[in-house]
Amino acid sequence: MIIVSSCLAGFEVRYNGSHRLDRTVRKLLEEGKAAAVCPELMGGLPTPREAAEIVGGGGEDVLDGTAKVMDRLGNDVTELYVKGAYEALETARRLNATLIVLKEDSPSCGSASVYDGTFSGRKVDGGGVTTALLRRNGFKVISERELPAHLAELA
């Protein structure tokens, strides 16, 4: 089973109520090869919600308690992001996930980059909170950009 970000499957769960449909991800879901998760919703955040970014590092740092997830209004939403990451981890374990495809640049799901915490649109290398937790627990996490290179192994 593959776990995918709900927004990539076309569900309108992003902070602004939109989606980021990836047709390949949607097809995997429709074929029953994938299950969709949104760690931010699983953590208790609503849709829509204020945009949030990691301040002071990346997802690993958030898990270690040395960085925070803050929304655009200055609210500390770290606890909800961490809760959602643990919920996503439990889902991955329950479904025996073999691959996890998450939305790049997200403070939850980014696998190679996230926004830098200044709300200026700048990105930095690093992953989101959910990605960090899943990787710490031995799961393979990629972004939607990497999915085409992995399609053969999913067949």
NORJO-V53274 format. One record per residue. RES is the residue in one letter. PHI is phi in whole degrees, 0 to 359 (999 if undefined). PSI is psi in radians with two decimals (none if undefined). Layout:
# NORJO-V53274
res->RES phi->PHI psi->PSI
res->RES phi->PHI psi->PSI
This chain:
# NORJO-V53274
res->M phi->999 psi->2.52
res->I phi->250 psi->2.43
res->I phi->258 psi->2.37
res->V phi->228 psi->2.66
res->S phi->295 psi->2.32
res->S phi->303 psi->-0.66
res->C phi->296 psi->-0.57
res->L phi->288 psi->-0.41
res->A phi->276 psi->-0.03
res->G phi->100 psi->0.06
res->F phi->280 psi->2.42
res->E phi->274 psi->1.33
res->V phi->239 psi->-0.01
res->R phi->294 psi->2.94
res->Y phi->307 psi->-0.59
res->N phi->261 psi->0.22
res->G phi->81 psi->0.20
res->S phi->259 psi->-3.08
res->H phi->230 psi->3.05
res->R phi->226 psi->1.05
res->L phi->309 psi->2.23
res->D phi->244 psi->2.03
res->R phi->298 psi->-0.57
res->T phi->294 psi->-0.76
res->V phi->298 psi->-0.79
res->R phi->300 psi->-0.71
res->K phi->296 psi->-0.73
res->L phi->300 psi->-0.71
res->L phi->295 psi->-0.82
res->E phi->296 psi->-0.54
res->E phi->278 psi->-0.04
res->G phi->77 psi->0.26
res->K phi->268 psi->-0.16
res->A phi->222 psi->2.71
res->A phi->235 psi->2.43
res->A phi->264 psi->2.45
res->V phi->224 psi->2.62
res->C phi->231 psi->1.75
res->P phi->303 psi->-0.56
res->E phi->293 psi->-0.75
res->L phi->291 psi->-0.69
res->M phi->297 psi->-0.45
res->G phi->276 psi->-0.18
res->G phi->110 psi->0.10
res->L phi->281 psi->2.56
res->P phi->273 psi->2.99
res->T phi->233 psi->2.18
res->P phi->286 psi->2.97
res->R phi->209 psi->2.90
res->E phi->294 psi->2.53
res->A phi->299 psi->2.57
res->A phi->225 psi->2.65
res->E phi->218 psi->2.74
res->I phi->278 psi->2.26
res->V phi->249 psi->2.15
res->G phi->96 psi->0.28
res->G phi->150 psi->-2.57
res->G phi->236 psi->-2.93
res->G phi->301 psi->-0.67
res->E phi->302 psi->-0.76
res->D phi->294 psi->-0.63
res->V phi->298 psi->-0.80
res->L phi->297 psi->-0.58
res->D phi->277 psi->-0.10
res->G phi->83 psi->0.25
res->T phi->254 psi->-0.01
res->A phi->220 psi->2.86
res->K phi->230 psi->2.80
res->V phi->254 psi->2.11
res->M phi->240 psi->2.49
res->D phi->271 psi->3.00
res->R phi->301 psi->-0.43
res->L phi->273 psi->-0.06
res->G phi->94 psi->0.16
res->N phi->279 psi->2.36
res->D phi->280 psi->1.96
res->V phi->247 psi->0.33
res->T phi->306 psi->-0.85
res->E phi->303 psi->-0.70
res->L phi->290 psi->-0.64
res->Y phi->292 psi->-0.72
res->V phi->292 psi->-0.74
res->K phi->301 psi->-0.80
res->G phi->297 psi->-0.63
res->A phi->297 psi->-0.76
res->Y phi->293 psi->-0.62
res->E phi->295 psi->-0.74
res->A phi->295 psi->-0.68
res->L phi->299 psi->-0.79
res->E phi->298 psi->-0.68
res->T phi->296 psi->-0.78
res->A phi->299 psi->-0.72
res->R phi->294 psi->-0.81
res->R phi->299 psi->-0.66
res->L phi->268 psi->0.04
res->N phi->51 psi->0.90
res->A phi->300 psi->2.41
res->T phi->257 psi->-0.32
res->L phi->205 psi->2.52
res->I phi->232 psi->2.17
res->V phi->246 psi->1.93
res->L phi->240 psi->2.77
res->K phi->288 psi->2.09
res->E phi->298 psi->2.60
res->D phi->79 psi->-0.18
res->S phi->287 psi->2.52
res->P phi->293 psi->-0.31
res->S phi->268 psi->-0.88
res->C phi->253 psi->-0.18
res->G phi->307 psi->2.40
res->S phi->252 psi->-0.46
res->A phi->236 psi->-0.41
res->S phi->210 psi->2.68
res->V phi->220 psi->2.84
res->Y phi->289 psi->2.63
res->D phi->279 psi->0.04
res->G phi->92 psi->0.05
res->T phi->255 psi->-0.07
res->F phi->57 psi->0.57
res->S phi->256 psi->-0.05
res->G phi->90 psi->-0.05
res->R phi->280 psi->2.49
res->K phi->248 psi->2.68
res->V phi->230 psi->2.74
res->D phi->293 psi->2.47
res->G phi->140 psi->2.93
res->G phi->249 psi->2.97
res->G phi->277 psi->3.11
res->V phi->296 psi->-0.84
res->T phi->294 psi->-0.76
res->T phi->302 psi->-0.80
res->A phi->300 psi->-0.79
res->L phi->293 psi->-0.76
res->L phi->298 psi->-0.77
res->R phi->295 psi->-0.69
res->R phi->301 psi->-0.46
res->N phi->258 psi->0.32
res->G phi->86 psi->0.16
res->F phi->272 psi->2.54
res->K phi->273 psi->2.07
res->V phi->242 psi->2.25
res->I phi->230 psi->2.93
res->S phi->265 psi->2.95
res->E phi->299 psi->-0.47
res->R phi->293 psi->-0.49
res->E phi->270 psi->-0.23
res->L phi->304 psi->-0.78
res->P phi->306 psi->-0.60
res->A phi->288 psi->-0.27
res->H phi->254 psi->-0.02
res->L phi->299 psi->-0.63
res->A phi->298 psi->-0.69
res->E phi->287 psi->-0.24
res->L phi->270 psi->-0.21
res->A phi->287 psi->none
